Amino acid sequence: MATQHPHPRTGYHHGDLRTALLKAARLELADKGVEGFTLRGCARRAMVSHAAPAHHFRDADALLTALAAEGFRAFLAAMQAGRQAQAGARAELTGAGLGYVRFALAEPALFQLMFSSSRPDFDDPDLRQAASAAFEDLVANVGRIRGDNPRASTAGLTDVAAAWSIVHGLAALLLGQRMAFLNNLPPDERDDVLAAIIARTFPLREG
């Protein structure tokens, strides 16, 4: 009669390896950056053999592509969470913008991978869908302020580009330590200042 062991197995069941590698990849990226990222490093962190990642990812760039897709899903969730506590289309867009900047500050290496690296394959269907979903969320939020479909006019697309540029610029400046007077503020106070900047500079009028 087989005995049941009280402790879980230390190996990975089928399907667990991919999840374990993505978790390890996130840590490896945060520690080594995009340029220092390797499959071997991820395998070590996941405590599997150097050959194990090949079961799911052909090379390091394929793993980074999957990680970027995970990043865009987390990024979208951060923007949605920032928006949920707000009332009114403009306040919702400001909240989403804060979520954007908070994500960048919390996950600088992942943010760089998503927006500044050529290593992820943006033709990959999963990554393309995840990145598009984040962009469509912005378009929909701008549309709620304008009262129309921003894609239907140059002015609408200009408002989308302006909204994106402002929050991305803030994120980039903060990550580059180019706004020391904001970087040095306590998080709650910094968020208040960022919200005021975002609300003041969005060139949008509610339709």
Residue pairs with C-beta under 8 A, 6 or more apart in sequence:
12 20
12 48
17 46
17 48
17 52
17 55
17 56
18 56
18 66
20 46
20 48
21 42
21 43
21 46
21 48
21 52
21 53
21 56
21 57
21 63
22 63
22 66
22 67
22 70
23 46
24 42
24 43
24 45
24 46
25 37
25 42
25 63
25 64
25 66
25 67
26 67
26 70
26 110
27 45
28 37
28 38
28 41
28 42
28 45
29 37
29 64
29 67
29 109
29 110
29 113
30 107
30 109
30 110
32 38
32 41
33 109
33 112
34 64
34 109
34 112
34 113
34 117
34 119
37 60
37 64
37 119
38 60
39 50
39 53
39 57
39 59
39 60
39 63
40 50
42 53
42 60
42 63
43 49
43 50
43 52
43 53
46 52
53 63
56 63
57 63
57 66
60 119
61 119
61 120
61 121
62 121
64 113
64 117
64 119
64 120
65 119
65 120
65 121
65 124
65 126
65 127
66 126
66 127
67 110
67 113
67 120
68 110
68 113
68 114
68 120
68 127
68 130
68 131
69 124
69 126
69 127
69 129
69 130
69 131
70 130
71 107
71 110
71 111
71 113
71 114
72 114
72 127
72 130
72 131
72 133
72 134
73 130
73 133
74 103
74 107
74 110
75 100
75 103
75 111
75 114
75 134
76 130
76 133
76 134
76 137
78 99
78 100
78 102
78 103
79 96
79 97
79 99
79 100
79 103
79 134
79 137
79 138
80 96
80 99
80 137
81 99
82 95
82 96
82 97
82 98
82 99
82 100
82 102
83 92
83 93
83 95
83 96
83 99
83 141
84 95
85 95
86 92
86 94
86 95
89 141
89 144
89 145
89 206
90 145
90 199
90 202
90 204
90 206
91 199
92 141
92 144
93 141
93 142
93 144
93 145
93 163
93 198
93 202
93 204
94 195
94 198
94 199
94 202
95 195
96 137
96 138
96 141
97 163
97 166
97 167
97 170
97 194
97 195
97 198
98 191
98 194
98 195
98 198
100 167
100 168
100 171
101 167
101 170
101 171
101 174
101 194
102 191
103 111
104 111
104 171
104 172
104 174
104 175
105 171
105 174
105 175
108 175
111 171
111 175
113 119
113 120
114 120
114 131
115 168
120 127
121 127
122 128
122 131
138 160
138 163
138 164
139 150
139 151
139 160
141 163
142 150
142 156
142 159
142 160
142 163
142 204
143 149
143 150
143 156
145 159
145 204
145 205
145 206
145 207
146 156
146 159
146 204
146 205
146 206
146 207
147 206
147 207
148 156
148 207
149 156
150 156
150 157
150 159
150 160
151 157
159 202
159 203
159 204
162 202
162 203
162 204
163 202
163 204
166 197
166 198
166 201
166 202
167 198
170 179
170 194
170 197
170 198
173 179
174 182
174 183
177 183
182 190
182 193
182 194
183 190
185 193
